[in-house]
Amino acid sequence: MATKQYNRLVNLADARLGARAIYVTDDWFAEVNRMLNPEPPVWKEGVYDEAGKWMDGWESRRKRFEGYDYAIVKLGAPGMIEALEINTNFFTGNYPPSASVDVCYSLDKEPDEKTEWCPLLPSVDLKGDSEHLFEVDNNQPWSHVRLNIFPDGGIARFRVYGRPFIDWENLDENETIDLVSALNGGCAISCSDEHFGKMGNLINPGRGVNMGDGWETARRRRPGYDWVILALGCPGEVDEIEIDTAHFKGNFPDSCDIQAAYVRGGTADQIATQSLFWRTLLPNQKLKADSIQRFKAEAEFGVITHIKLNIHPDGGVSRLRLFGKPKF
């Protein structure tokens, strides 16, 4: 699986989704939750704190006794895991030589000493200052992961790529949800440009924290407009649309419209081609800077699986919400 394909999955260990470390054996040099930061790791030359050299990630002390270090991470949403990324960028003489990953499913309580952990990734070799990507083959949903490092050291970033698990069968059929939210299985498929901000940011929970936490295209210097295609977490009927341009003031789109369809198959490129002929879910609307704007979807549009947000001519959008009801 290529790196770009991982980006079409949800990073279930993304701190923006609520993922957090609930236990760590040791994080003396660098606090464990740093490794869940969605931004790429950075190097700060000459920066030290009370523990020593400041490192962007999780780093434990040098072990002087038998054993190994590990961290337990509660995922932002339970899900089926397809790939793992263990990143040791900037850790050179202090990275772990190897690591493994275990998983469990525990929604009612946090894991304890009685929890049964299942191996997901057997022990693998690691290199310093490197990105390591591992595919895993497992169709069960998991709520927690345990990253084991042997025997100690530092991990810059830990990412868990997969698909959120939602018990659609037990969902109240009259309940309105955000059908495109990453927490509900929504996924960014493709876009015309994401020069300044990634398309996947559009469907993250909460409001964007800054301009970097949204989807923003480069300035358009030729005719046309920019677009992004998103897959809903499940088929549904959309009633209301929310477009948030938080933090985008001198660079928000002048206007937007949304097309939609029920897609029955095809690759990302094929879906993009099909979208040329999709019907209009939201006619062209003028947008405002740094604000939440709500619109009603076209009445009785029907069940859809994908939408295409078109922004005219370019710019940045922080979040997109599609409120409606799942339909199977």
C-alpha positions as CSV (number, residue, x, y, z in Angstrom):
1,M,0.0,0.0,0.0
2,A,1.5,3.3,-1.0
3,T,1.8,6.2,1.5
4,K,-0.8,8.3,-0.3
5,Q,-3.3,5.5,0.2
6,Y,-2.9,5.6,3.9
7,N,-3.9,9.3,3.8
8,R,-7.3,8.2,2.5
9,L,-7.9,6.3,5.7
10,V,-8.5,7.8,9.1
11,N,-5.6,8.1,11.5
12,L,-7.5,6.6,14.5
13,A,-4.6,7.7,16.8
14,D,-5.0,11.4,15.8
15,A,-5.1,13.7,18.9
16,R,-7.7,15.8,17.0
17,L,-10.1,12.9,17.1
18,G,-9.7,12.5,20.8
19,A,-6.9,9.9,20.8
20,R,-4.7,10.0,23.9
21,A,-2.2,7.9,25.8
22,I,-3.9,6.6,29.0
23,Y,-0.8,4.8,30.4
24,V,3.0,4.9,29.8
25,T,5.7,3.1,31.6
26,D,8.1,6.0,31.2
27,D,8.2,9.3,29.3
28,W,11.0,11.1,31.2
29,F,12.5,12.9,28.2
30,A,9.5,13.6,26.0
31,E,5.8,13.5,27.0
32,V,4.0,10.5,25.4
33,N,1.1,12.4,23.8
34,R,3.5,14.3,21.6
35,M,3.7,11.3,19.3
36,L,-0.1,11.6,18.6
37,N,0.3,15.1,17.2
38,P,-1.0,15.1,13.6
39,E,1.7,17.6,12.4
40,P,5.0,16.2,11.1
41,P,7.7,16.1,13.8
42,V,10.1,19.0,14.0
43,W,13.7,19.5,15.2
44,K,14.5,22.4,17.5
45,E,18.2,23.1,17.4
46,G,19.7,23.9,20.8
47,V,16.5,23.7,22.7
48,Y,16.6,21.9,26.1
49,D,14.3,21.6,29.0
50,E,14.7,20.2,32.6
51,A,14.8,16.6,31.3
52,G,17.4,17.3,28.6
53,K,17.2,17.8,24.8
54,W,13.7,18.7,23.7
55,M,12.4,16.1,21.3
56,D,9.2,16.1,19.3
57,G,7.7,12.7,20.3
58,W,7.7,10.2,23.1
59,E,11.1,9.3,24.7
60,S,11.8,7.1,27.7
61,R,14.9,6.9,29.8
62,R,17.8,4.5,29.1
63,K,16.7,1.3,30.7
64,R,19.1,-0.2,33.3
65,F,17.1,-3.3,34.2
66,E,15.2,-6.1,32.5
67,G,12.1,-5.3,30.5
68,Y,10.8,-2.8,27.9
69,D,8.7,0.4,27.7
70,Y,5.2,0.7,26.3
71,A,2.4,3.1,25.9
72,I,-1.3,2.4,25.8
73,V,-3.3,4.7,23.5
74,K,-7.1,5.0,23.5
75,L,-8.1,5.5,19.9
76,G,-10.2,8.5,18.9
77,A,-12.8,6.1,17.6
78,P,-12.9,2.3,17.7
79,G,-12.0,0.9,14.2
80,M,-10.7,-1.7,11.9
81,I,-6.9,-1.1,11.5
82,E,-5.3,-1.5,8.1
83,A,-1.8,0.0,8.6
84,L,0.5,1.4,11.2
85,E,3.2,4.1,11.0
86,I,6.1,4.2,13.5
87,N,8.1,7.3,12.8
88,T,11.5,7.9,14.4
89,N,12.4,11.2,12.6
90,F,15.2,13.1,14.4
91,F,15.8,10.2,16.8
92,T,19.2,9.0,15.9
93,G,21.2,7.7,18.8
94,N,18.1,7.3,20.9
95,Y,15.6,5.3,18.9
96,P,14.3,1.8,19.8
97,P,15.9,-1.0,17.8
98,S,12.5,-2.8,17.5
99,A,8.8,-2.4,18.3
100,S,5.5,-4.3,18.3
101,V,1.8,-3.4,18.6
102,D,-1.0,-5.2,20.6
103,V,-4.7,-4.3,20.5
104,C,-7.8,-4.8,22.6
105,Y,-11.5,-3.9,22.4
106,S,-12.8,-2.4,25.7
107,L,-15.6,0.2,25.4
108,D,-17.0,-0.1,29.0
109,K,-13.7,0.5,30.9
110,E,-10.1,1.3,30.4
111,P,-7.7,-1.7,30.0
112,D,-6.2,-3.1,33.2
113,E,-4.0,-6.0,34.3
114,K,-6.8,-8.4,33.5
115,T,-7.2,-7.2,29.9
116,E,-6.4,-9.7,27.2
117,W,-4.3,-8.1,24.5
118,C,-4.1,-9.5,21.0
119,P,-0.9,-9.2,18.9
120,L,-1.5,-7.0,15.8
121,L,2.1,-6.3,14.7
122,P,4.9,-8.7,15.6
123,S,8.2,-7.4,16.7
124,V,9.8,-5.5,13.7
125,D,13.2,-3.8,13.3
126,L,13.3,0.0,13.4
127,K,15.9,2.5,12.0
128,G,16.7,5.9,13.3
129,D,15.4,9.1,11.7
130,S,13.0,7.0,9.5
131,E,9.3,6.5,8.7
132,H,8.2,2.9,9.0
133,L,4.9,1.8,7.4
134,F,3.4,-1.6,8.1
135,E,0.3,-3.2,6.7
136,V,-1.8,-5.4,9.0
137,D,-4.5,-7.9,8.1
138,N,-7.3,-7.9,10.6
139,N,-11.1,-7.2,10.2
140,Q,-12.0,-6.8,13.9
141,P,-12.7,-3.4,15.5
142,W,-10.3,-2.3,18.3
143,S,-10.5,0.5,20.8
144,H,-7.0,0.6,22.3
145,V,-3.5,-0.1,21.0
146,R,-0.3,-0.8,23.0
147,L,2.9,0.3,21.4
148,N,5.8,-1.7,22.8
149,I,9.4,-0.5,22.2
150,F,12.4,-2.7,22.9
151,P,14.0,-1.9,25.2
152,D,13.6,2.0,25.4
153,G,14.0,5.1,23.3
154,G,12.1,7.6,21.3
155,I,9.2,7.5,18.8
156,A,8.4,10.8,16.9
157,R,5.0,9.9,15.6
158,F,2.7,6.9,15.9
159,R,-0.2,6.6,13.5
160,V,-3.0,4.0,13.3
161,Y,-4.7,4.0,9.9
162,G,-8.1,2.4,9.6
163,R,-11.8,2.8,9.3
164,P,-14.0,3.8,12.3
165,F,-16.4,1.2,13.5
166,I,-20.0,2.4,13.9
167,D,-22.8,0.1,15.0
168,W,-25.3,1.4,12.4
169,E,-27.9,-1.3,13.1
170,N,-28.4,0.0,16.7
171,L,-28.5,3.6,15.7
172,D,-31.9,5.4,16.2
173,E,-33.3,5.7,12.7
174,N,-34.6,9.2,13.6
175,E,-31.3,10.4,14.9
176,T,-29.6,13.1,12.9
177,I,-25.8,12.8,12.6
178,D,-22.9,14.3,10.7
179,L,-22.8,11.8,7.9
180,V,-19.3,12.9,6.6
181,S,-17.5,13.2,10.0
182,A,-14.3,11.2,10.2
183,L,-15.6,9.8,13.5
184,N,-18.6,8.4,11.6
185,G,-16.4,6.9,8.9
186,G,-16.3,9.8,6.5
187,C,-13.2,9.9,4.2
188,A,-11.5,12.4,1.9
189,I,-11.1,10.8,-1.5
190,S,-9.5,13.3,-3.9
191,C,-9.1,17.0,-4.6
192,S,-7.9,19.5,-7.2
193,D,-5.2,21.0,-4.9
194,E,-4.2,21.0,-1.2
195,H,-1.2,23.2,-1.3
196,F,-1.6,24.8,2.1
197,G,-4.0,22.5,4.0
198,K,-5.0,18.8,3.7
199,M,-8.4,17.8,2.5
200,G,-8.9,15.4,5.4
201,N,-9.0,18.3,7.8
202,L,-12.5,19.1,6.5
203,I,-14.1,16.2,8.3
204,N,-12.3,16.3,11.6
205,P,-14.3,17.0,14.8
206,G,-14.4,20.5,16.4
207,R,-13.5,23.8,14.8
208,G,-10.1,24.3,13.2
209,V,-7.5,25.7,15.6
210,N,-5.8,27.8,12.9
211,M,-5.5,28.2,9.1
212,G,-3.3,25.1,8.9
213,D,-6.2,23.0,10.3
214,G,-8.4,23.2,7.3
215,W,-8.3,22.6,3.5
216,E,-6.7,25.4,1.5
217,T,-5.7,25.5,-2.1
218,A,-3.0,27.6,-3.8
219,R,-4.0,30.9,-5.5
220,R,-5.6,30.1,-8.8
221,R,-3.9,31.8,-11.8
222,R,-6.1,30.4,-14.5
223,P,-9.8,29.9,-15.2
224,G,-11.7,27.3,-13.2
225,Y,-12.3,26.4,-9.6
226,D,-11.1,24.0,-6.9
227,W,-12.9,21.0,-5.6
228,V,-12.7,18.1,-3.1
229,I,-14.6,14.8,-3.1
230,L,-15.7,13.2,0.2
231,A,-17.2,9.8,0.9
232,L,-19.9,9.6,3.6
233,G,-19.5,7.1,6.4
234,C,-22.6,5.4,5.2
235,P,-25.4,6.1,2.7
236,G,-27.7,8.8,3.9
237,E,-30.1,11.6,3.2
238,V,-28.7,15.1,3.9
239,D,-31.0,17.8,5.4
240,E,-28.6,20.5,6.4
241,I,-25.1,21.6,5.4
242,E,-22.6,23.5,7.5
243,I,-19.5,25.2,6.0
244,D,-17.0,26.7,8.5
245,T,-14.4,29.2,7.2
246,A,-12.8,29.6,10.7
247,H,-9.5,31.6,10.5
248,F,-9.9,32.1,6.8
249,K,-10.3,35.9,6.4
250,G,-8.3,37.2,3.4
251,N,-8.3,33.8,1.7
252,F,-11.8,32.3,2.0
253,P,-13.6,31.2,-1.2
254,D,-15.9,33.7,-2.8
255,S,-18.7,31.1,-3.2
256,C,-19.3,27.4,-3.2
257,D,-21.7,24.7,-4.4
258,I,-22.0,21.0,-3.7
259,Q,-22.8,18.1,-6.0
260,A,-23.7,14.6,-4.8
261,A,-24.5,11.1,-6.0
262,Y,-25.0,7.5,-4.9
263,V,-21.7,5.8,-6.1
264,R,-21.7,2.1,-6.5
265,G,-18.0,1.5,-7.3
266,G,-14.9,2.9,-8.9
267,T,-11.4,4.0,-7.9
268,A,-10.7,7.5,-6.6
269,D,-9.8,8.7,-10.1
270,Q,-12.9,7.1,-11.6
271,I,-15.1,8.7,-9.0
272,A,-13.6,12.1,-9.8
273,T,-14.5,11.6,-13.5
274,Q,-18.0,10.6,-12.6
275,S,-18.5,13.7,-10.4
276,L,-18.6,15.8,-13.6
277,F,-22.2,14.6,-14.0
278,W,-23.5,14.6,-10.4
279,R,-26.6,16.5,-9.5
280,T,-26.6,19.7,-7.4
281,L,-27.2,19.2,-3.7
282,L,-26.5,22.8,-2.8
283,P,-26.7,25.6,-5.4
284,N,-24.0,28.2,-5.5
285,Q,-23.8,30.2,-2.3
286,K,-21.7,33.3,-1.3
287,L,-19.4,32.6,1.6
288,K,-18.2,34.8,4.5
289,A,-14.9,35.0,6.2
290,D,-14.2,33.3,9.5
291,S,-17.7,32.1,10.2
292,I,-20.1,29.1,10.4
293,Q,-22.6,29.1,7.6
294,R,-25.6,26.8,7.4
295,F,-27.7,25.9,4.4
296,K,-30.6,23.6,3.6
297,A,-29.9,20.8,1.1
298,E,-32.0,20.5,-2.0
299,A,-35.3,19.0,-0.8
300,E,-36.0,15.3,-1.6
301,F,-32.6,14.9,-3.2
302,G,-32.5,11.2,-2.1
303,V,-29.8,8.9,-0.7
304,I,-26.2,9.7,-1.4
305,T,-22.7,8.2,-0.7
306,H,-20.4,10.9,-2.0
307,I,-20.3,14.7,-2.3
308,K,-18.1,17.1,-4.3
309,L,-17.5,20.5,-2.7
310,N,-16.7,23.1,-5.4
311,I,-15.1,26.4,-4.2
312,H,-14.9,29.4,-6.5
313,P,-12.3,30.2,-7.5
314,D,-10.0,29.0,-4.7
315,G,-9.2,29.5,-1.0
316,G,-9.7,27.8,2.3
317,V,-12.5,26.0,4.2
318,S,-12.0,24.8,7.8
319,R,-14.8,22.2,8.2
320,L,-17.7,20.7,6.3
321,R,-20.7,19.1,8.0
322,L,-23.5,17.1,6.4
323,F,-26.3,16.6,8.9
324,G,-28.8,13.9,8.0
325,K,-30.0,10.4,8.6
326,P,-28.3,7.1,7.6
327,K,-30.2,5.1,5.0
328,F,-29.4,1.5,4.1
